[in-house]
Amino acid sequence: MPRASSERSPLRTLTTLAPYLWPPGQTGLRARVVASLLLLVAAKGMNVLVPIAFGRAVDALTPKDAMAIAAVPVAVVLSYGLARLLSSALNEVRDAIFARVQGHAMRRIALTVFEHLHRLSLRFHLDRQTGGLSRVIERGTRGMTFVLDFLLFNIIPTLFEILLVAAILWGLFDISFTLVILAAVGLYIAFTLLFTEWRMRFRRQMNETDQDANTKAVDSLLNFETVKYFGNEAHEARRYDASYARYEKAYVRSEVSLNALNFGQQAIIALGLMAVMLMAAHGVTSGTMTVGDFVLVNTYMIQMFQPLNFLGFAYREIKQGLVDMEEMFRLLEEPREVADRPGAPALRPGPGEVRFEEVQFGYRPDRTILKGVSFTVPPGRTLAIVGPTGAGKSTISRLLFRFYDVTSGAVRVDGQDVREVTQDSLRHAIGVVPQDTVLFNDTIRYNIAYGRPDATQAEIEQAARLAQVHDFVMRLPDGYDTRVGERGLKLSGGEKQRVAIARTLLKDPRILILDEATSALDTRTEQEIQAALRDAARGRTTLVIAHRLSTVVDADEIIVLQEGRIAERGNHAQLIALDGLYAEMWRRQSEAVEAAEAAAAAQAAAEATEQRAKAPA
């Protein structure tokens, strides 16, 4: 997966996140944000009153006269308990109110990234690493939770509480308490920020090595059969272990540096606490402070340093969350290679004429694949495109479907340049039956209905009948509820192709692309699938991209591509009569088929002779 050359700054990441917490047009969610912030302020205000109530209770218990001891502590203790209860209640209500905002933000960000990934070009996804992409999104959404929880309701409120405590101590006692507290807090924050920034390199290394190991694992498991064919289990294990060895090294560095950070933070806290308590003890002995004041200061320090100690953890989690979110937000910045122009109209209804006009295209600037290709497919007719490997056959289908835009020239559907209409409307008009049919790990019903998700069961079954797969499905124990497995591996190649044909028929496109749709099948299955494809193509403009020439003899026109140009064109009889490239390809394939049939016949005869020889006299 492409990686940006420069890292996103934390501020930029937070700026990207902010609109999701204040969604436009969502008055209810915005009201929840405001209410949460007000409850946050109220909770912190109540929290700083707790030590004052506690200190006054201690003073009230100091022996002075019997009446005071009997009456005053009850009210003070009750106020102390009430303050603690209200502080806790306000925090819990705040979290409950904000949960909807947080959940909505997470859902919207995840959906935005998911939709953007589907808008990116085929080029991006051909280069992608599936395991790495899934781990980026998984870590990004998890990091988002940490950032929302810790930043909004921990770090900012803690700093606010520290300032409140400093102001209260200044007002009650002396500025020296405030200066010592602010100095300790400042030193703690500076140390935490600098040390955490230094050790974040290890977290990034952990992410990169973890992503690499996960990518290798997913890739290996997706290609389970290939691994088994070549007996490369040990090789795959070595690759996976090598990736995790790098992860282990980064993990150890991260944990050791974390231990050093924790010790430094505790040392600063201990020094600050000792300084303030010595000052308070001196005040008590000199008569300027009461025992209750000493307890008040001690309670403030403990109460303040608890979240301050948590501040270091929270800051680390936020930094880690921001690192985890970096890659996810980078995906949103990945440019769309093929995009609709502003205000592009939908493709107008039409009979389905396809025209290529002097089309030139290359996947890379230094390598041109198509070099001035022109042809027209009249509505309802069939054009076959053949040629040697690398001639540009499949590129034509990708340009028509607008996975890529042409370098020069134009591709038109019913006279409309495909670059001038919306991609959704264009792709709605085109159906594709590819060579490598990939099905979703769901039921046969779901996979056929993918052609039109709102189709009824009757429409699904009708499409299955046209694709000659209905009878096969009904023989299965679970019928249309049969699950096809990962990538459809529980079905044979012919069965998968029939399901693919059925879902394309259900889509009911005016243009049909058959991209090497039978090249991976055996001869008998190919003949059966060809019958289904002929039915599917009836009345539709059809482009057949084929390697086996026997599948295109009935095409209205055949064009032969060679090195990105049309070398020959005509129907089957005309091209055979021309005795050129097509005729040579036909002869080679015919000879190969005859040789294979002869070899099969010889093998069958040999097996029959062997069986007769073994038979008893």
C-alpha positions as CSV (number, residue, x, y, z in Angstrom):
1,M,0.0,0.0,0.0
2,P,1.4,3.4,-0.9
3,R,2.7,5.4,2.0
4,A,2.8,9.1,2.2
5,S,6.3,10.6,2.2
6,S,5.7,12.8,5.2
7,E,4.0,12.1,8.5
8,R,0.7,13.8,9.4
9,S,1.0,16.2,12.4
10,P,-1.1,15.4,15.4
11,L,-2.9,18.7,14.9
12,R,-3.8,17.8,11.3
13,T,-5.1,14.4,12.5
14,L,-7.3,16.1,15.1
15,T,-8.5,18.7,12.6
16,T,-9.6,15.8,10.4
17,L,-11.4,14.2,13.3
18,A,-13.1,17.4,14.6
19,P,-16.0,17.7,12.1
20,Y,-17.2,14.2,13.0
21,L,-17.7,15.3,16.6
22,W,-19.6,18.4,15.5
23,P,-21.6,17.0,12.5
24,P,-23.4,19.5,10.3
25,G,-27.1,19.4,10.4
26,Q,-27.1,17.1,13.5
27,T,-28.7,19.4,16.1
28,G,-29.3,16.5,18.5
29,L,-25.7,15.4,18.5
30,R,-24.4,18.9,18.8
31,A,-26.6,19.5,21.8
32,R,-25.1,16.3,23.3
33,V,-21.6,17.7,22.8
34,V,-22.6,21.0,24.6
35,A,-24.3,19.2,27.4
36,S,-21.3,16.9,27.9
37,L,-18.9,19.8,28.1
38,L,-21.1,21.6,30.7
39,L,-21.3,18.5,32.8
40,L,-17.6,18.1,32.5
41,V,-17.1,21.6,34.0
42,A,-19.6,21.0,36.7
43,A,-18.0,17.7,37.6
44,K,-14.6,19.2,37.9
45,G,-15.9,22.1,39.9
46,M,-17.6,19.7,42.3
47,N,-14.4,17.6,42.5
48,V,-12.3,20.5,43.7
49,L,-14.7,21.1,46.6
50,V,-14.2,17.6,48.0
51,P,-10.8,18.4,49.7
52,I,-12.2,21.6,51.2
53,A,-15.1,19.7,52.8
54,F,-12.7,17.0,54.0
55,G,-10.3,19.6,55.5
56,R,-13.1,21.4,57.3
57,A,-14.4,18.1,58.7
58,V,-10.9,17.5,60.2
59,D,-10.8,21.0,61.7
60,A,-14.3,20.4,63.1
61,L,-13.1,17.3,64.8
62,T,-10.2,19.1,66.5
63,P,-11.3,19.4,70.2
64,K,-12.6,22.9,71.0
65,D,-16.0,22.4,72.7
66,A,-18.4,19.6,73.0
67,M,-21.3,21.2,71.1
68,A,-19.2,21.9,68.0
69,I,-17.9,18.3,68.0
70,A,-21.4,16.9,68.3
71,A,-23.1,19.0,65.6
72,V,-20.7,20.4,63.0
73,P,-18.9,17.3,61.7
74,V,-22.2,15.7,60.6
75,A,-23.0,18.5,58.2
76,V,-19.5,18.8,57.0
77,V,-19.1,15.0,56.5
78,L,-22.4,15.0,54.7
79,S,-21.3,17.8,52.4
80,Y,-18.1,15.9,51.7
81,G,-19.9,12.7,50.8
82,L,-22.4,14.7,48.7
83,A,-19.7,16.4,46.8
84,R,-18.0,13.1,45.9
85,L,-21.3,11.6,44.9
86,L,-22.2,14.5,42.7
87,S,-18.8,14.6,41.0
88,S,-19.1,10.9,40.2
89,A,-22.7,11.2,39.0
90,L,-21.9,14.1,36.7
91,N,-19.1,12.2,35.1
92,E,-21.2,9.1,34.5
93,V,-24.1,11.2,33.0
94,R,-21.6,13.0,30.8
95,D,-20.2,9.8,29.5
96,A,-23.7,8.4,28.9
97,I,-24.7,11.5,26.9
98,F,-21.5,11.6,24.9
99,A,-21.6,7.9,24.0
100,R,-24.0,8.6,21.1
101,V,-21.7,11.3,19.7
102,Q,-18.7,9.0,20.0
103,G,-20.4,6.1,18.4
104,H,-21.8,8.2,15.6
105,A,-18.3,9.7,14.9
106,M,-16.7,6.2,14.8
107,R,-19.4,4.9,12.4
108,R,-19.2,7.9,10.1
109,I,-15.4,7.8,9.9
110,A,-15.3,4.0,9.2
111,L,-18.0,4.4,6.6
112,T,-16.2,7.3,4.9
113,V,-12.9,5.3,4.7
114,F,-14.8,2.3,3.4
115,E,-16.6,4.3,0.7
116,H,-13.4,6.0,-0.3
117,L,-11.6,2.7,-0.7
118,H,-14.3,1.6,-3.2
119,R,-13.9,4.9,-5.1
120,L,-10.1,4.4,-5.5
121,S,-8.8,3.2,-8.8
122,L,-8.2,-0.4,-9.8
123,R,-4.5,0.5,-10.0
124,F,-4.5,1.2,-6.2
125,H,-6.3,-2.1,-5.4
126,L,-4.1,-4.2,-7.6
127,D,-1.1,-2.8,-5.6
128,R,-2.9,-3.2,-2.2
129,Q,-2.1,-5.6,0.6
130,T,-5.4,-6.8,1.9
131,G,-4.2,-7.8,5.3
132,G,-2.3,-4.5,5.8
133,L,-5.4,-2.5,4.7
134,S,-7.7,-4.3,7.1
135,R,-5.2,-3.8,10.0
136,V,-4.9,-0.1,9.2
137,I,-8.6,0.4,9.5
138,E,-8.9,-1.8,12.6
139,R,-6.2,0.1,14.4
140,G,-7.5,3.4,13.2
141,T,-11.0,3.0,14.6
142,R,-9.6,1.6,17.8
143,G,-7.2,4.6,18.1
144,M,-10.1,6.9,17.5
145,T,-11.8,5.6,20.7
146,F,-8.6,6.3,22.7
147,V,-8.3,9.8,21.3
148,L,-12.0,10.7,22.1
149,D,-11.9,9.1,25.5
150,F,-8.6,10.4,26.8
151,L,-8.2,13.8,25.1
152,L,-11.7,15.2,25.5
153,F,-12.5,13.8,29.0
154,N,-9.1,13.2,30.6
155,I,-6.2,15.4,29.5
156,I,-8.2,18.7,29.0
157,P,-10.3,18.3,32.2
158,T,-7.2,17.3,34.2
159,L,-5.4,20.5,33.1
160,F,-8.5,22.5,33.9
161,E,-8.6,20.9,37.4
162,I,-4.9,21.6,38.0
163,L,-5.4,25.3,37.3
164,L,-8.5,25.4,39.6
165,V,-6.5,23.7,42.4
166,A,-3.6,26.1,41.9
167,A,-6.0,29.1,42.1
168,I,-7.7,27.8,45.2
169,L,-4.5,27.1,47.1
170,W,-3.2,30.6,46.2
171,G,-6.5,32.1,47.5
172,L,-6.5,30.0,50.7
173,F,-2.8,30.1,51.6
174,D,0.2,31.4,49.8
175,I,1.4,31.8,46.2
176,S,4.4,29.6,47.0
177,F,2.0,26.5,47.0
178,T,0.8,27.5,43.5
179,L,4.3,28.1,42.2
180,V,5.6,24.7,43.5
181,I,2.5,22.9,42.1
182,L,2.8,24.6,38.7
183,A,6.5,23.9,38.5
184,A,6.0,20.2,39.3
185,V,3.2,19.9,36.8
186,G,5.2,21.8,34.1
187,L,8.2,19.6,34.7
188,Y,6.0,16.5,34.6
189,I,4.3,17.5,31.3
190,A,7.5,18.6,29.6
191,F,9.3,15.3,30.6
192,T,6.3,13.3,29.4
193,L,6.0,15.1,26.1
194,L,9.7,14.9,25.2
195,F,10.2,11.4,26.3
196,T,7.0,10.1,24.7
197,E,7.9,11.8,21.4
198,W,11.3,10.1,21.5
199,R,9.8,6.6,22.1
200,M,7.0,6.9,19.6
201,R,9.5,5.7,16.9
202,F,9.3,2.3,18.5
203,R,5.5,2.4,18.3
204,R,5.6,3.2,14.6
205,Q,8.1,0.3,14.1
206,M,5.7,-2.0,16.0
207,N,2.8,-0.9,13.7
208,E,4.8,-1.4,10.5
209,T,6.2,-4.8,11.5
210,D,2.8,-5.9,12.9
211,Q,1.1,-4.9,9.6
212,D,3.8,-6.7,7.6
213,A,3.4,-9.9,9.6
214,N,-0.4,-9.7,9.3
215,T,-0.2,-9.1,5.6
216,K,2.0,-12.2,5.1
217,A,-0.4,-14.3,7.3
218,V,-3.5,-13.3,5.3
219,D,-1.8,-13.6,2.0
220,S,-0.5,-17.1,2.9
221,L,-3.9,-18.3,4.2
222,L,-5.7,-16.9,1.1
223,N,-3.3,-19.0,-1.0
224,F,-3.6,-22.1,1.2
225,E,-3.8,-24.5,-1.7
226,T,-0.8,-23.0,-3.5
227,V,1.3,-23.3,-0.3
228,K,0.3,-27.0,-0.1
229,Y,0.9,-27.6,-3.8
230,F,4.6,-26.6,-3.4
231,G,5.1,-27.9,0.1
232,N,6.2,-24.5,1.3
233,E,4.7,-24.5,4.8
234,A,8.1,-24.1,6.3
235,H,9.0,-21.3,4.0
236,E,5.8,-19.4,4.9
237,A,6.5,-20.0,8.6
238,R,10.0,-18.6,8.2
239,R,8.7,-15.5,6.4
240,Y,6.0,-15.0,9.1
241,D,8.5,-15.5,11.9
242,A,11.0,-13.1,10.4
243,S,8.4,-10.4,10.3
244,Y,7.4,-11.1,14.0
245,A,11.1,-11.2,15.0
246,R,11.3,-7.5,13.9
247,Y,8.0,-6.9,15.8
248,E,9.5,-8.5,18.9
249,K,12.6,-6.3,18.7
250,A,10.4,-3.1,18.4
251,Y,8.1,-4.3,21.2
252,V,11.0,-4.9,23.6
253,R,12.3,-1.4,22.9
254,S,8.9,0.1,23.4
255,E,8.3,-1.6,26.7
256,V,11.8,-0.8,28.2
257,S,11.4,2.8,27.2
258,L,7.9,2.8,28.8
259,N,9.5,1.6,32.1
260,A,12.0,4.4,32.0
261,L,9.2,7.0,31.3
262,N,7.1,5.7,34.2
263,F,10.0,5.9,36.6
264,G,10.8,9.5,35.6
265,Q,7.2,10.5,36.0
266,Q,6.9,9.0,39.5
267,A,10.2,10.7,40.5
268,I,8.8,14.1,39.6
269,I,5.5,13.4,41.4
270,A,7.3,12.3,44.5
271,L,9.6,15.4,44.6
272,G,6.6,17.7,44.1
273,L,4.5,16.0,46.7
274,M,7.4,16.1,49.3
275,A,8.0,19.9,48.7
276,V,4.3,20.8,49.1
277,M,3.8,18.7,52.2
278,L,7.0,20.1,53.8
279,M,5.6,23.6,53.2
280,A,2.2,22.6,54.7
281,A,3.8,21.0,57.7
282,H,5.9,24.1,58.3
283,G,2.7,26.2,58.2
284,V,1.0,24.0,60.8
285,T,4.0,24.2,63.2
286,S,4.2,27.9,62.7
287,G,0.5,28.4,63.4
288,T,-0.4,29.9,60.0
289,M,-2.2,26.7,59.0
290,T,-4.5,24.2,60.8
291,V,-4.3,20.4,60.7
292,G,-7.4,20.5,58.5
293,D,-5.4,22.8,56.1
294,F,-2.6,20.2,56.1
295,V,-5.1,17.5,55.3
296,L,-6.7,19.7,52.6
297,V,-3.3,20.3,50.9
298,N,-2.5,16.6,51.1
299,T,-5.8,15.6,49.7
300,Y,-5.5,18.1,46.9
301,M,-2.1,16.8,46.0
302,I,-3.2,13.2,46.0
303,Q,-6.4,14.0,44.1
304,M,-4.5,16.1,41.6
305,F,-1.6,13.7,41.1
306,Q,-3.9,10.7,40.5
307,P,-5.2,12.2,37.2
308,L,-1.8,13.7,36.6
309,N,-0.3,10.3,36.9
310,F,-3.0,9.0,34.5
311,L,-2.2,12.0,32.3
312,G,1.1,10.3,31.2
313,F,-0.8,7.1,30.3
314,A,-3.5,9.1,28.6
315,Y,-1.0,11.1,26.6
316,R,0.8,8.0,25.5
317,E,-2.5,6.4,24.4
318,I,-3.5,9.5,22.6
319,K,-0.2,9.6,20.8
320,Q,-0.5,6.0,19.9
321,G,-4.1,6.5,18.8
322,L,-3.0,9.4,16.6
323,V,-0.2,7.2,15.1
324,D,-2.8,4.5,14.5
325,M,-5.2,7.0,12.9
326,E,-2.5,8.5,10.6
327,E,-2.6,5.7,8.1
328,M,-6.4,5.5,8.1
329,F,-6.7,9.2,7.4
330,R,-4.0,8.9,4.7
331,L,-6.4,6.6,2.9
332,L,-8.9,9.5,2.7
333,E,-6.1,11.6,1.1
334,E,-5.3,8.9,-1.5
335,P,-6.3,10.6,-4.8
336,R,-9.0,9.2,-7.0
337,E,-7.5,8.4,-10.4
338,V,-10.8,8.1,-12.1
339,A,-13.4,10.6,-10.9
340,D,-16.7,12.0,-12.2
341,R,-16.5,15.5,-13.4
342,P,-18.6,18.0,-11.5
343,G,-22.2,17.9,-12.5
344,A,-21.7,14.9,-14.8
345,P,-25.1,13.5,-16.0
346,A,-26.1,9.9,-16.0
347,L,-25.7,7.8,-19.1
348,R,-28.8,8.2,-21.2
349,P,-30.8,5.1,-22.1
350,G,-29.9,3.7,-25.5
351,P,-29.6,0.5,-27.5
352,G,-26.0,-0.2,-26.3
353,E,-23.7,0.8,-29.2
354,V,-20.0,0.7,-28.2
355,R,-17.4,2.7,-30.0
356,F,-13.6,3.1,-29.5
357,E,-12.1,6.1,-31.4
358,E,-8.3,6.1,-31.9
359,V,-7.8,5.0,-28.3
360,Q,-4.3,5.1,-26.8
361,F,-3.6,4.0,-23.3
362,G,-0.7,2.8,-21.1
363,Y,-0.7,1.7,-17.4
364,R,2.6,3.6,-17.2
365,P,3.8,6.7,-19.1
366,D,6.8,4.8,-20.5
367,R,4.8,1.8,-21.8
368,T,1.8,2.2,-24.2
369,I,-0.5,-0.8,-24.3
370,L,-3.1,0.4,-26.9
371,K,-1.9,2.4,-29.9
372,G,-4.8,4.0,-31.7
373,V,-7.5,1.3,-31.5
374,S,-10.8,2.0,-33.3
375,F,-13.9,-0.2,-33.7
376,T,-17.7,0.0,-33.4
377,V,-20.0,-2.7,-31.9
378,P,-23.6,-2.1,-33.2
379,P,-26.4,-2.6,-30.8
380,G,-27.2,-6.2,-30.2
381,R,-24.1,-7.5,-32.0
382,T,-21.1,-9.5,-30.8
383,L,-17.5,-8.4,-31.2
384,A,-14.7,-10.8,-30.3
385,I,-11.3,-9.6,-29.3
386,V,-8.4,-12.1,-29.7
387,G,-4.7,-11.9,-29.8
388,P,-1.5,-13.1,-28.0
389,T,-0.9,-12.5,-24.3
390,G,-0.1,-8.9,-23.6
391,A,-1.7,-7.5,-26.7
392,G,-4.2,-5.4,-24.7
393,K,-7.4,-7.5,-24.8
394,S,-8.4,-7.1,-21.2
395,T,-7.3,-3.5,-21.2
396,I,-10.2,-2.7,-23.6
397,S,-12.8,-4.1,-21.2
398,R,-11.2,-2.1,-18.3
399,L,-11.4,1.1,-20.4
400,L,-15.0,0.5,-21.3
401,F,-15.9,-0.1,-17.7
402,R,-13.9,3.0,-16.9
403,F,-11.5,1.4,-14.4
404,Y,-9.0,3.7,-16.2
405,D,-9.3,6.8,-18.4
406,V,-7.9,6.7,-21.9
407,T,-4.6,8.6,-22.6
408,S,-6.1,10.0,-25.8
409,G,-9.0,9.2,-28.1
410,A,-12.4,8.4,-26.7
411,V,-14.6,5.5,-25.6
412,R,-18.3,6.1,-26.3
413,V,-21.5,4.3,-25.3
414,D,-24.5,5.2,-27.4
415,G,-22.5,8.3,-28.6
416,Q,-21.7,9.5,-25.1
417,D,-18.1,9.8,-24.0
418,V,-17.8,7.6,-20.8
419,R,-15.6,10.3,-19.2
420,E,-18.6,12.7,-19.4
421,V,-21.1,10.6,-17.5
422,T,-21.3,9.2,-14.0
423,Q,-19.4,6.0,-13.3
424,D,-22.4,4.5,-11.5
425,S,-24.7,4.9,-14.5
426,L,-22.1,3.6,-16.9
427,R,-21.4,0.5,-14.8
428,H,-25.1,-0.1,-14.3
429,A,-25.4,-0.5,-18.1
430,I,-22.5,-3.0,-18.3
431,G,-22.4,-6.6,-17.1
432,V,-19.1,-8.5,-16.8
433,V,-18.5,-12.3,-16.6
434,P,-14.8,-12.5,-15.7
435,Q,-12.4,-15.4,-16.1
436,D,-11.6,-15.5,-12.4
437,T,-15.0,-15.6,-10.8
438,V,-14.8,-14.6,-7.1
439,L,-17.9,-15.1,-5.0
440,F,-18.6,-13.7,-1.6
441,N,-18.4,-16.0,1.4
442,D,-22.2,-16.2,1.7
443,T,-25.1,-18.1,0.2
444,I,-25.8,-18.9,-3.4
445,R,-28.9,-16.7,-3.1
446,Y,-26.8,-13.7,-1.9
447,N,-24.2,-14.1,-4.7
448,I,-26.8,-14.3,-7.5
449,A,-28.8,-11.4,-5.9
450,Y,-25.6,-9.3,-5.9
451,G,-26.5,-8.4,-9.5
452,R,-29.6,-6.7,-8.1
453,P,-29.9,-6.8,-4.3
454,D,-33.6,-5.9,-4.3
455,A,-34.6,-8.8,-6.6
456,T,-37.3,-11.2,-5.5
457,Q,-36.7,-15.0,-5.0
458,A,-38.6,-15.6,-8.2
459,E,-36.4,-13.3,-10.2
460,I,-33.3,-14.9,-8.7
461,E,-34.5,-18.4,-9.7
462,Q,-35.4,-17.2,-13.2
463,A,-31.8,-15.9,-13.6
464,A,-30.5,-19.1,-12.3
465,R,-32.5,-21.1,-14.8
466,L,-31.2,-19.0,-17.7
467,A,-27.7,-19.6,-16.5
468,Q,-28.4,-23.3,-16.2
469,V,-27.6,-23.5,-12.5
470,H,-31.1,-23.7,-10.9
471,D,-31.3,-27.6,-11.1
472,F,-27.8,-27.9,-9.6
473,V,-28.8,-25.6,-6.7
474,M,-32.0,-27.4,-6.0
475,R,-30.1,-30.7,-5.6
476,L,-28.1,-29.2,-2.8
477,P,-29.3,-30.0,0.8
478,D,-29.6,-26.3,1.6
479,G,-30.6,-25.1,-1.9
480,Y,-30.2,-21.4,-2.4
481,D,-29.1,-21.1,1.3
482,T,-25.9,-23.1,0.6
483,R,-22.8,-21.2,1.6
484,V,-20.1,-21.1,-1.1
485,G,-17.1,-20.6,1.1
486,E,-14.2,-18.2,0.9
487,R,-14.0,-16.8,-2.6
488,G,-16.5,-19.5,-3.6
489,L,-14.0,-22.4,-3.1
490,K,-16.8,-24.9,-2.2
491,L,-18.1,-24.8,-5.8
492,S,-16.4,-26.1,-8.9
493,G,-15.1,-23.7,-11.6
494,G,-18.1,-24.4,-13.8
495,E,-20.6,-23.9,-11.0
496,K,-19.0,-20.6,-10.0
497,Q,-19.2,-19.4,-13.6
498,R,-22.9,-20.3,-13.8
499,V,-23.5,-18.3,-10.6
500,A,-21.6,-15.4,-12.1
501,I,-23.7,-15.6,-15.3
502,A,-26.9,-15.7,-13.2
503,R,-26.0,-12.6,-11.3
504,T,-25.1,-10.8,-14.5
505,L,-28.4,-11.7,-16.1
506,L,-30.2,-10.5,-13.0
507,K,-28.5,-7.2,-13.4
508,D,-29.9,-7.1,-16.9
509,P,-27.3,-4.9,-18.6
510,R,-27.5,-3.6,-22.2
511,I,-23.8,-4.3,-22.7
512,L,-22.1,-7.6,-21.8
513,I,-18.4,-8.3,-21.4
514,L,-17.2,-11.9,-21.4
515,D,-13.6,-11.6,-20.3
516,E,-11.9,-15.0,-20.9
517,A,-15.1,-16.4,-19.2
518,T,-14.3,-20.1,-20.1
519,S,-10.6,-20.3,-20.6
520,A,-10.0,-22.0,-17.2
521,L,-12.6,-24.7,-17.8
522,D,-12.4,-28.2,-19.3
523,T,-13.8,-28.7,-22.8
524,R,-17.1,-30.3,-21.7
525,T,-17.8,-27.7,-19.1
526,E,-16.8,-25.0,-21.5
527,Q,-19.3,-26.2,-24.0
528,E,-22.1,-26.2,-21.4
529,I,-21.1,-22.7,-20.2
530,Q,-20.9,-21.4,-23.8
531,A,-24.6,-22.4,-24.2
532,A,-25.5,-20.3,-21.2
533,L,-23.4,-17.4,-22.4
534,R,-25.1,-17.4,-25.8
535,D,-28.5,-17.2,-24.0
536,A,-27.1,-14.4,-21.8
537,A,-25.8,-12.5,-24.8
538,R,-29.0,-12.7,-26.9
539,G,-30.3,-9.2,-27.6
540,R,-27.3,-7.5,-25.9
541,T,-24.3,-5.8,-27.3
542,T,-21.5,-8.2,-26.4
543,L,-17.7,-8.0,-26.2
544,V,-16.0,-11.4,-26.0
545,I,-12.4,-11.4,-24.9
546,A,-11.0,-14.9,-25.6
547,H,-7.9,-17.0,-25.8
548,R,-9.6,-20.1,-27.2
549,L,-10.7,-19.2,-30.7
550,S,-13.3,-22.0,-30.7
551,T,-15.4,-19.8,-28.5
552,V,-15.6,-16.9,-30.9
553,V,-16.4,-18.5,-34.3
554,D,-20.0,-17.3,-34.1
555,A,-19.1,-13.6,-33.4
556,D,-20.4,-11.0,-35.8
557,E,-16.9,-9.5,-36.0
558,I,-13.5,-10.5,-34.7
559,I,-10.6,-8.2,-34.2
560,V,-7.1,-9.5,-33.7
561,L,-4.8,-7.4,-31.5
562,Q,-1.1,-7.5,-31.8
563,E,1.2,-5.2,-29.9
564,G,-1.6,-2.8,-29.1
565,R,-2.9,-2.4,-32.6
566,I,-5.6,-4.1,-34.6
567,A,-3.8,-6.4,-37.0
568,E,-6.8,-8.1,-38.6
569,R,-10.6,-7.8,-38.5
570,G,-13.5,-9.7,-39.9
571,N,-15.6,-12.7,-39.2
572,H,-14.2,-16.2,-38.6
573,A,-14.5,-17.3,-42.3
574,Q,-13.0,-14.1,-43.6
575,L,-10.0,-14.3,-41.2
576,I,-9.4,-17.9,-42.1
577,A,-9.4,-17.0,-45.7
578,L,-7.0,-14.2,-45.1
579,D,-4.5,-16.7,-43.9
580,G,-2.8,-14.3,-41.5
581,L,-2.3,-14.1,-37.8
582,Y,-5.7,-15.4,-36.9
583,A,-5.5,-18.3,-39.2
584,E,-2.1,-19.3,-37.8
585,M,-3.5,-19.1,-34.2
586,W,-6.4,-21.2,-35.3
587,R,-4.1,-23.9,-36.8
588,R,-2.0,-24.0,-33.7
589,Q,-4.9,-24.4,-31.4
590,S,-6.6,-27.0,-33.6
591,E,-3.4,-29.0,-33.7
592,A,-3.1,-28.8,-29.9
593,V,-6.7,-30.0,-29.5
594,E,-6.2,-32.8,-32.0
595,A,-3.0,-33.9,-30.2
596,A,-4.7,-33.8,-26.8
597,E,-7.7,-35.8,-28.1
598,A,-5.3,-38.4,-29.7
599,A,-3.3,-38.7,-26.5
600,A,-6.5,-39.2,-24.5
601,A,-7.7,-41.8,-27.0
602,A,-4.4,-43.6,-26.8
603,Q,-4.5,-43.5,-23.0
604,A,-8.0,-44.9,-23.0
605,A,-7.0,-47.7,-25.4
606,A,-3.9,-48.6,-23.3
607,E,-6.1,-48.8,-20.1
608,A,-8.6,-51.0,-21.9
609,T,-5.9,-53.3,-23.1
610,E,-4.4,-53.5,-19.6
611,Q,-7.8,-54.4,-18.2
612,R,-8.4,-57.2,-20.7
613,A,-4.9,-58.6,-19.9
614,K,-5.8,-58.7,-16.2
615,A,-9.2,-60.4,-16.8
616,P,-9.3,-64.2,-16.0
617,A,-9.2,-66.5,-19.0
